[in-house]
Amino acid sequence: MPLQVELVSADRRVWSGEASIVVARTVDGDLGILPGHAPVLAVLVEGNVKIEPVEGPVVMARVDGGFLSVEHDRITIVSDRAAIAEPTAH
């Protein structure tokens, strides 16, 4: 069963959908979340959140802090400012 992910900023929903893994940087270090993860509430630091959707390309989002909540395979990421990072040219 995939993760249900919602990434929101203060004024809008930035991304939502199904994912196989989410990786975010917290005050305690990087946190990787797979389906079946135990409930957790974590404080985010400024940095990138990596979302691997069930279908489609990896989503990299830049957040300026905030928090991440996990419960019953639902992940909510809240930040004052969050934006999808522009892909970089190789």
Residue pairs with C-beta under 8 A, 6 or more apart in sequence:
1 35
1 73
2 18
2 19
2 20
2 35
2 54
2 73
3 18
3 19
3 20
3 21
3 22
3 33
3 34
3 35
3 73
3 74
3 75
4 18
4 73
4 74
4 75
5 15
5 16
5 17
5 18
5 19
5 22
5 51
5 74
5 75
5 77
6 13
6 15
6 16
6 74
6 75
6 76
6 77
7 13
7 14
7 15
7 16
7 49
7 51
7 61
7 77
7 79
7 82
8 14
8 76
8 77
8 78
8 79
8 82
9 78
9 79
9 80
9 81
9 82
9 83
10 79
10 80
10 81
14 61
14 82
14 83
14 84
15 51
15 59
15 61
15 84
17 53
17 54
18 53
18 54
18 55
19 51
19 52
19 53
19 54
19 75
20 34
20 35
20 52
20 53
20 54
21 32
21 33
21 34
21 50
21 51
21 52
22 32
22 33
22 49
22 50
22 51
22 52
22 75
22 77
23 30
23 31
23 32
23 33
23 49
23 50
24 30
24 31
24 33
24 42
24 44
24 47
24 49
24 50
24 63
24 68
24 77
25 31
25 44
25 45
25 47
25 48
25 49
26 42
26 43
26 44
26 45
26 68
27 42
27 43
27 44
27 45
28 42
31 40
31 42
31 68
33 40
33 70
33 75
35 73
36 73
37 70
37 73
38 70
39 70
39 71
39 72
40 68
40 69
40 70
41 67
41 68
41 69
41 70
42 67
42 68
42 69
43 65
43 66
43 67
44 63
44 65
44 66
44 67
44 68
44 77
44 79
45 65
46 63
46 64
46 65
47 62
47 63
48 60
48 61
48 62
48 63
48 85
49 60
49 61
49 62
49 63
49 77
49 82
50 58
50 59
50 60
51 58
51 59
51 60
51 61
52 58
52 59
53 59
59 84
60 84
60 85
61 77
61 82
61 83
61 84
61 85
62 82
62 83
62 84
62 85
63 77
63 79
63 81
63 82
64 79
64 80
64 81
64 82
65 79
65 80
66 77
66 78
66 79
66 80
66 82
67 77
67 78
68 75
68 76
68 77
68 78
69 75
69 76
69 77
69 78
